[in-house]
Amino acid sequence: MSSLVTQLTELAKVTGAPEADLTIVAEGNIAVLEPGTNRFLVKASGVVMGNATEDDWVYLDLDKCAQILIDADKKGVTDKLDKAFDVILKESVTPNGKVRKASIETMVHVVAFHLMGATWSLHTHPTPVVALAASKDAAKHYSGTVFPDEAVVCGPVPLFLPYESPGLSLGLGVYQGVEKYQDKYGRSPGQIILGNHGLCTFGSVSSEALSTTQIAVKAAKVRVGALSSGGINFIPKKAAEAIAFRPDEILRRKMLAEQKKS
């Protein structure tokens, strides 16, 4: 098995551990873009993260998946595109050549690779994040950042998206949301909050995606605590932007990423 498969399996066990409270049963998934190729690995459908083995990952072609999203962006989600997407999922294969259906949430990762330039993409369902994402004022709760390291690690402005059904509709919602975010801010979001659903984080290495998730979960707990104490007081947007892109913080992020690669 490749080192990528080993890294995927190790990350799945960490995120699927009960004490982490990031996923239970078959929730969540992970994907990684294979260097020097146009394919990526993602969790097979129905696999419990904490029980994942090196046989529970499947390959898909990035261009084929991205084209489905591009077509859906132009035409909307049609029966024809839904069926084409389902065929792609059902024809995915493990590194050993076994045919297994890929996760229904695969398109979230396709957006990360195709639009955002990420190498690793992690999707989880942390309880405090889902609690906020299911609240009536969810978008308001994620209209800013609540402490400096959230701005630095997750970005100064979260991307909150309303609920969409898992599958192509969810993928299209993320695709269009990321495009709008990039048009507005000139960069990609560091964390995506899916309404009534969960969290998406990214990285150049697996540990970067995990550490971003951990900060995002802490930030969700801080929001919940703030709401119980009178309301959320966000860091002013200019201040969040300033600290997130301060030269020493950019260098710190780069150094951490390099350490995690070694």
C-alpha positions as CSV (number, residue, x, y, z in Angstrom):
1,M,0.0,0.0,0.0
2,S,1.1,3.6,-0.7
3,S,2.1,6.0,2.1
4,L,-0.9,8.1,1.2
5,V,-3.2,5.2,2.0
6,T,-1.4,4.7,5.3
7,Q,-1.8,8.4,6.1
8,L,-5.5,8.4,5.3
9,T,-6.0,5.4,7.5
10,E,-4.1,6.9,10.4
11,L,-6.1,10.2,10.1
12,A,-9.4,8.3,9.9
13,K,-8.6,6.5,13.2
14,V,-7.8,9.8,14.9
15,T,-10.9,11.6,13.6
16,G,-13.0,8.6,14.3
17,A,-11.9,8.1,17.9
18,P,-14.9,8.5,20.3
19,E,-13.0,11.0,22.5
20,A,-12.4,13.3,19.5
21,D,-16.1,13.8,18.9
22,L,-15.5,14.5,15.3
23,T,-17.5,11.6,13.7
24,I,-19.6,8.6,14.7
25,V,-20.9,5.6,12.8
26,A,-20.2,6.3,9.1
27,E,-20.1,10.1,9.3
28,G,-17.4,12.2,7.7
29,N,-14.7,11.4,5.2
30,I,-11.2,12.3,4.0
31,A,-9.6,12.7,0.6
32,V,-6.1,13.3,-0.7
33,L,-4.8,14.3,-4.1
34,E,-2.1,12.0,-5.4
35,P,1.0,14.0,-6.3
36,G,1.9,14.1,-10.0
37,T,-1.4,12.6,-11.1
38,N,-4.9,13.7,-11.8
39,R,-6.6,11.3,-9.4
40,F,-7.4,11.3,-5.7
41,L,-8.2,8.9,-2.9
42,V,-11.4,9.2,-0.9
43,K,-13.1,7.0,1.7
44,A,-15.4,4.3,0.4
45,S,-19.1,4.6,1.1
46,G,-20.3,3.3,4.5
47,V,-17.0,3.0,6.2
48,V,-16.8,4.0,9.9
49,M,-13.8,6.4,10.2
50,G,-12.5,4.8,13.4
51,N,-12.6,1.4,11.9
52,A,-11.1,2.3,8.5
53,T,-8.4,0.0,7.1
54,E,-6.0,0.4,4.2
55,D,-8.6,-1.3,2.0
56,D,-11.2,1.3,2.6
57,W,-10.0,4.0,0.1
58,V,-10.8,4.4,-3.6
59,Y,-9.4,6.2,-6.5
60,L,-11.4,8.7,-8.7
61,D,-10.5,10.9,-11.6
62,L,-10.4,14.5,-10.7
63,D,-11.2,15.9,-14.1
64,K,-14.2,13.7,-14.6
65,C,-15.6,14.7,-11.2
66,A,-14.9,18.4,-11.8
67,Q,-16.6,18.3,-15.1
68,I,-19.8,17.1,-13.5
69,L,-19.7,20.1,-11.1
70,I,-19.0,22.5,-14.0
71,D,-21.9,21.2,-15.9
72,A,-24.2,21.3,-12.9
73,D,-23.1,24.9,-12.3
74,K,-24.3,25.8,-15.8
75,K,-27.4,23.6,-16.0
76,G,-28.4,22.9,-12.4
77,V,-28.6,19.4,-10.9
78,T,-30.4,17.3,-13.5
79,D,-31.3,13.6,-13.5
80,K,-28.7,13.0,-16.2
81,L,-25.9,14.6,-14.1
82,D,-27.0,12.8,-11.0
83,K,-26.9,9.5,-12.8
84,A,-23.5,10.3,-14.3
85,F,-22.2,11.2,-10.8
86,D,-23.6,7.9,-9.4
87,V,-21.8,5.9,-12.1
88,I,-18.5,7.6,-11.2
89,L,-19.0,6.8,-7.6
90,K,-19.9,3.1,-8.3
91,E,-16.9,2.6,-10.7
92,S,-14.3,3.7,-8.2
93,V,-11.6,1.2,-7.3
94,T,-9.3,0.5,-4.4
95,P,-5.5,0.6,-4.9
96,N,-5.8,-3.2,-5.1
97,G,-8.2,-3.0,-8.0
98,K,-11.4,-3.9,-6.1
99,V,-14.5,-2.0,-7.2
100,R,-16.2,-0.1,-4.3
101,K,-18.6,2.8,-4.3
102,A,-17.0,6.1,-3.2
103,S,-18.5,8.4,-0.5
104,I,-21.6,10.3,-1.5
105,E,-19.9,13.5,-0.2
106,T,-17.0,13.1,-2.7
107,M,-17.8,16.4,-4.5
108,V,-16.9,18.4,-1.4
109,H,-13.3,17.2,-1.8
110,V,-13.4,17.8,-5.6
111,V,-14.1,21.4,-4.9
112,A,-11.1,21.5,-2.5
113,F,-8.7,20.1,-5.2
114,H,-10.2,21.7,-8.3
115,L,-10.9,25.2,-7.0
116,M,-8.9,25.7,-3.9
117,G,-5.6,24.1,-4.6
118,A,-5.7,21.9,-1.5
119,T,-3.9,18.5,-1.3
120,W,-5.8,17.2,1.8
121,S,-9.5,17.6,2.5
122,L,-11.2,16.6,5.8
123,H,-14.9,16.6,6.4
124,T,-16.2,16.0,10.0
125,H,-19.3,16.4,12.1
126,P,-18.1,17.8,15.4
127,T,-21.0,18.2,17.9
128,P,-20.4,21.9,18.8
129,V,-20.0,22.9,15.1
130,V,-23.2,21.0,14.1
131,A,-25.1,22.6,17.0
132,L,-24.2,26.1,15.8
133,A,-24.8,25.1,12.2
134,A,-28.3,23.9,13.1
135,S,-29.2,27.0,15.0
136,K,-31.6,29.7,13.6
137,D,-28.8,32.3,13.5
138,A,-26.1,30.0,12.2
139,A,-24.9,32.4,9.5
140,K,-24.6,35.2,12.0
141,H,-22.7,33.0,14.4
142,Y,-20.1,32.4,11.6
143,S,-19.9,35.9,10.3
144,G,-16.5,36.5,12.0
145,T,-13.8,34.9,14.1
146,V,-13.7,34.7,17.9
147,F,-10.0,34.5,18.8
148,P,-6.7,35.2,17.1
149,D,-5.7,31.6,16.3
150,E,-9.0,31.0,14.6
151,A,-8.2,33.9,12.2
152,V,-4.7,32.7,11.7
153,V,-5.3,29.0,11.2
154,C,-8.9,28.9,9.8
155,G,-8.8,32.3,8.0
156,P,-10.3,35.6,9.2
157,V,-13.8,35.0,7.6
158,P,-15.5,31.6,7.7
159,L,-17.6,30.4,4.8
160,F,-21.1,29.4,6.0
161,L,-23.4,27.6,3.5
162,P,-27.1,26.7,3.9
163,Y,-28.1,23.0,4.1
164,E,-28.0,21.0,0.9
165,S,-28.7,17.3,0.5
166,P,-25.6,15.1,0.4
167,G,-24.5,14.2,-3.1
168,L,-24.3,16.4,-6.2
169,S,-26.5,19.1,-4.7
170,L,-24.1,19.5,-1.8
171,G,-21.1,19.5,-4.1
172,L,-22.7,22.2,-6.2
173,G,-23.5,24.3,-3.2
174,V,-19.9,24.2,-2.0
175,Y,-18.6,24.8,-5.5
176,Q,-20.7,28.0,-6.0
177,G,-20.1,29.1,-2.4
178,V,-16.3,28.9,-2.8
179,E,-16.4,30.7,-6.1
180,K,-18.4,33.6,-4.6
181,Y,-16.0,33.7,-1.6
182,Q,-13.0,33.8,-3.9
183,D,-14.5,36.5,-5.9
184,K,-15.2,38.6,-2.8
185,Y,-12.0,38.0,-0.8
186,G,-9.4,37.0,-3.5
187,R,-8.6,33.8,-1.6
188,S,-10.1,30.5,-0.5
189,P,-11.8,29.9,2.8
190,G,-9.9,28.0,5.5
191,Q,-13.0,26.5,7.0
192,I,-16.4,25.8,5.5
193,I,-19.4,25.4,7.8
194,L,-22.2,23.3,6.2
195,G,-25.6,24.3,7.6
196,N,-27.2,21.5,9.7
197,H,-24.4,19.2,8.6
198,G,-20.7,19.7,9.5
199,L,-17.2,21.1,8.9
200,C,-14.7,21.1,6.0
201,T,-11.0,21.9,6.5
202,F,-8.0,21.6,4.2
203,G,-4.3,21.4,4.1
204,S,-1.1,20.7,2.2
205,V,-0.4,17.8,4.6
206,S,-2.8,15.7,6.6
207,S,-1.9,17.1,10.0
208,E,-2.6,20.7,8.7
209,A,-6.2,19.6,7.9
210,L,-6.5,18.0,11.3
211,S,-5.1,21.0,13.2
212,T,-7.4,23.3,11.4
213,T,-10.3,21.1,12.4
214,Q,-9.2,21.2,16.0
215,I,-9.0,25.0,16.1
216,A,-12.4,25.2,14.3
217,V,-13.9,22.9,17.0
218,K,-12.4,25.0,19.8
219,A,-13.8,28.1,18.1
220,A,-17.3,26.5,18.0
221,K,-17.1,25.8,21.7
222,V,-16.1,29.4,22.3
223,R,-19.1,30.6,20.3
224,V,-21.4,28.3,22.3
225,G,-19.9,29.6,25.6
226,A,-20.2,33.2,24.4
227,L,-23.8,32.8,23.4
228,S,-24.6,31.4,26.9
229,S,-22.9,34.5,28.4
230,G,-24.8,37.2,26.5
231,G,-23.6,36.9,22.9
232,I,-20.6,36.6,20.6
233,N,-18.2,39.5,20.4
234,F,-16.2,38.9,17.2
235,I,-12.7,40.2,16.6
236,P,-13.1,43.3,14.4
237,K,-12.8,42.3,10.7
238,K,-9.8,44.6,10.0
239,A,-8.0,43.2,13.1
240,A,-8.7,39.6,12.1
241,E,-7.4,40.3,8.6
242,A,-4.3,42.0,9.9
243,I,-3.3,39.2,12.2
244,A,-4.1,36.4,9.8
245,F,-1.8,37.9,7.1
246,R,0.9,39.4,9.3
247,P,4.3,38.3,8.0
248,D,5.3,36.5,11.3
249,E,2.0,34.5,11.3
250,I,2.5,33.6,7.6
251,L,6.0,32.4,8.4
252,R,4.7,30.5,11.5
253,R,2.1,28.7,9.3
254,K,4.8,27.8,6.7
255,M,7.2,26.5,9.3
256,L,4.5,24.4,10.9
257,A,3.6,22.9,7.5
258,E,7.2,22.1,6.8
259,Q,7.6,20.4,10.1
260,K,4.6,18.3,9.5
261,K,5.9,17.2,6.1
262,S,9.1,15.9,7.6
